[in-house]
Amino acid sequence: MHALLVEDDDRMAHALATALAQRGHSVRRVGRALDALRHVHEAEFVLLDLGLPDLDGLELLRRLRTVCDAPLIVVTARCGERDIVQGLRAGADDYVVKPFRMAELMARIDTVRRRTGARPGPAGAEPAEAAGRTVRSGDVEVDLAGRTVTAAGRPVRLTRREFDVLAFLAGRPHEVHSREEILDRIWGDAFLGASRSLDVHVAGIRSKTGRPGLVRTVRGYGYQLGAPAAPDGPDDGPDGPDDGRGTASGRDGGP
């Protein structure tokens, strides 16, 4: 695998490049946003530091996502909840805070690569019987094969991971899926809930479609594809809308 390492700290870049090379990856290291944009097309996965000298890392992440769909992990010293949420919403597949254990980062890279590249379709999110069909819920249409979503006939731009979550729920629309099941199928890690990745992406789906009821929260368990009302209708049934933060119950801050 060819990695693009976007890191302006020479010492950190050397450590990361060495660890990647030892695991058989080829590495191109750049220290500026402009160079990252220039070389991202050749990358099979990206490690991105947010503290760059020429452009804010979150802005670079958004720009990279407009031109590249390669797996991307943010590796940064920014540890605030707002930073993590913004990074995930901007399209990061994972978010690792410095300082970190190198073995853990390498394991996360392997996990991201498996879930984004080893299986066809949207990270293997939908079952085989769902492939190639369009699922409708209210005025929302999810094209599982084409990886597109429309609401009231208007296209909705979801990140890859947001679509993967929605496609997984749409693949079996009458089933309720536990948080652990969704995390395991989409992220490859049933215990990733501590990072709030699932809640952030569910909130993104609801916000971008303008249909809070499209993903229904089953309190204390997980999520199900809902029957969304139009924007001026009821917001999310008896549960009310979920802002992506979940509740205090459970080990992972889930619903």
C-alpha positions in Angstrom: 0.0 0.0 0.0 1.2 3.5 -0.8 0.7 6.0 2.0 0.6 9.8 1.9 1.9 11.1 5.2 1.0 14.7 5.8 3.1 15.8 8.8 5.3 18.9 9.2 7.2 17.6 12.3 10.3 15.9 11.1 10.8 13.7 14.1 7.2 12.5 14.1 7.3 12.0 10.3 10.4 9.9 10.6 8.9 7.6 13.3 5.7 7.2 11.3 7.4 6.6 8.0 9.7 4.0 9.6 6.8 2.1 11.2 4.9 2.1 7.9 7.9 0.9 5.9 8.5 -1.9 8.4 5.0 -3.1 7.6 5.6 -3.1 3.9 4.0 0.2 3.0 5.6 2.7 0.6 5.4 6.3 2.0 5.5 9.8 0.5 5.9 12.3 3.3 4.8 16.0 2.8 4.8 18.8 5.2 2.5 21.3 3.5 -1.2 21.3 2.4 -0.3 22.3 -1.2 1.9 19.3 -1.5 -0.7 17.0 0.0 -3.3 18.2 -2.6 -0.7 17.6 -5.3 0.1 14.0 -4.4 -3.1 12.7 -2.9 -4.2 11.1 -6.1 -1.4 8.6 -5.9 -2.2 7.6 -2.3 -4.0 4.4 -1.2 -4.4 5.8 2.3 -3.6 9.0 4.1 -2.3 10.0 7.5 -3.1 13.6 8.2 -1.8 15.9 10.9 -4.0 19.0 11.4 -1.3 21.4 12.6 0.1 22.4 9.2 2.0 25.7 8.6 0.1 26.8 5.4 -3.5 25.8 5.9 -5.7 24.6 8.7 -5.8 20.9 8.7 -9.6 20.6 8.9 -9.9 22.8 5.8 -7.3 20.6 4.0 -9.3 17.5 5.0 -12.4 19.0 3.4 -10.5 19.8 0.2 -8.9 16.3 0.1 -12.4 14.7 0.4 -13.5 16.6 -2.7 -10.8 15.0 -4.8 -9.9 11.7 -3.1 -11.9 8.9 -1.5 -8.8 7.0 -0.1 -9.0 5.9 3.5 -7.9 8.8 5.8 -6.9 8.9 9.4 -6.3 12.1 11.3 -3.3 11.9 13.6 -3.1 15.1 15.6 -2.5 16.7 19.0 -5.9 18.3 18.9 -7.8 16.4 21.5 -10.9 18.6 22.1 -14.3 17.0 21.5 -15.2 19.7 19.0 -12.0 19.0 17.0 -12.8 15.3 17.0 -16.4 15.8 15.9 -15.4 18.2 13.2 -12.7 15.9 11.9 -15.1 13.0 11.6 -17.8 15.1 10.0 -15.3 16.4 7.5 -14.7 12.9 6.3 -12.0 11.3 8.4 -12.3 7.5 8.7 -10.7 7.6 12.1 -9.2 10.1 14.5 -6.1 9.4 16.6 -4.8 11.8 19.2 -1.1 12.3 19.9 0.7 11.0 21.9 -0.3 7.5 20.8 1.0 4.0 20.8 2.5 3.1 17.4 1.1 -0.5 17.5 -2.4 0.9 18.1 -2.1 3.3 15.2 -0.9 0.5 12.9 -3.8 -1.7 14.0 -6.2 1.2 13.2 -4.7 1.6 9.8 -5.2 -2.1 9.1 -8.8 -1.9 10.3 -9.6 1.2 8.2 -8.0 -0.5 5.1 -10.1 -3.7 5.6 -13.4 -1.9 6.0 -12.8 0.4 3.1 -11.1 -1.8 0.6 -11.5 -5.5 1.2 -15.2 -5.7 0.3 -17.2 -4.3 -2.6 -19.8 -1.7 -2.3 -20.2 0.7 0.6 -17.7 -0.9 2.9 -19.7 -4.1 2.7 -22.4 -2.3 4.6 -25.5 -3.7 2.9 -26.3 -7.5 2.6 -26.0 -9.1 -0.8 -29.7 -9.2 -1.3 -29.8 -5.4 -1.0 -27.1 -4.7 -3.6 -28.3 -3.0 -6.8 -31.6 -1.8 -5.4 -33.0 1.5 -4.3 -34.6 1.8 -0.9 -37.2 4.4 -0.3 -38.2 5.9 3.1 -40.7 8.7 2.9 -39.4 11.1 0.3 -35.8 9.9 0.7 -34.3 7.5 -1.8 -31.1 5.5 -1.2 -29.4 4.0 -4.2 -27.3 1.3 -2.8 -25.4 0.5 -6.0 -24.9 4.1 -7.1 -24.1 5.3 -3.6 -26.4 8.3 -4.0 -29.1 9.8 -1.8 -32.0 12.1 -2.7 -34.5 13.9 -0.4 -37.6 15.2 -2.1 -35.8 14.7 -5.4 -32.8 16.8 -4.4 -29.4 15.2 -4.1 -27.8 14.9 -0.7 -24.1 14.9 -0.3 -23.1 12.5 2.4 -19.5 11.5 3.4 -18.5 8.0 2.5 -19.0 6.8 6.1 -22.3 8.5 6.5 -23.5 6.7 3.4 -22.2 3.4 4.7 -24.2 3.8 7.9 -27.4 4.7 6.0 -26.9 1.9 3.5 -26.5 -0.6 6.3 -29.7 0.4 7.9 -31.5 0.6 4.5 -30.3 -2.8 3.6 -32.6 -4.3 6.3 -35.0 -1.5 6.9 -37.4 -3.4 9.1 -34.7 -4.5 11.6 -33.3 -2.7 14.6 -29.5 -2.8 14.6 -27.4 -2.5 17.8 -24.7 0.0 18.1 -22.2 -2.8 18.4 -23.4 -4.5 15.2 -23.2 -1.2 13.3 -19.7 -0.4 14.6 -18.4 -3.8 13.8 -19.8 -3.9 10.3 -18.9 -0.3 9.3 -15.9 0.5 11.4 -14.6 -3.1 12.0 -14.6 -2.4 15.8 -17.6 -3.0 18.0 -16.0 -1.0 20.8 -15.3 2.2 18.8 -18.2 3.9 20.4 -16.0 5.7 22.8 -14.9 7.9 19.9 -18.6 8.8 19.2 -18.0 8.1 15.5 -21.4 6.5 15.1 -23.3 9.3 16.8 -21.5 11.9 14.8 -22.3 10.2 11.5 -26.0 9.6 12.4 -26.3 13.3 13.3 -24.7 14.1 9.9 -27.2 12.0 8.0 -30.2 13.6 9.8 -28.8 17.1 9.3 -27.9 16.8 5.6 -31.1 15.1 4.5 -33.2 17.5 6.6 -35.1 14.4 7.9 -34.4 13.8 11.6 -36.7 10.8 11.5 -34.7 9.0 8.7 -32.6 7.3 11.3 -34.7 6.3 14.3 -33.0 5.9 17.7 -34.0 2.9 19.7 -33.1 4.0 23.2 -30.5 1.9 25.0 -29.9 -0.3 21.9 -29.2 1.2 18.5 -30.7 2.5 15.3 -33.2 1.6 12.6 -34.2 3.2 9.3 -37.2 5.4 10.1 -40.1 6.9 8.1 -39.1 10.5 7.9 -41.6 13.3 7.8 -41.2 16.3 5.5 -39.3 19.2 7.1 -42.4 20.8 8.5 -43.7 17.5 10.0 -43.0 15.7 13.2 -39.3 15.6 14.0 -38.5 12.1 15.1 -41.5 10.3 16.5 -41.7 9.6 20.2 -38.0 9.7 20.8 -37.5 13.2 19.5 -34.4 14.2 17.5 -31.0 12.8 18.4 -28.2 15.4 18.3 -25.6 12.7 18.0 -24.5 12.8 21.6 -26.6 9.9 22.8 -27.3 9.6 26.5 -25.3 8.7 29.6 -26.3 5.1 29.6 -23.9 2.4 28.4 -20.2 2.3 28.3 -19.9 4.2 25.1 -22.2 7.1 25.6 -24.7 5.5 23.2 -28.4 6.0 23.0 
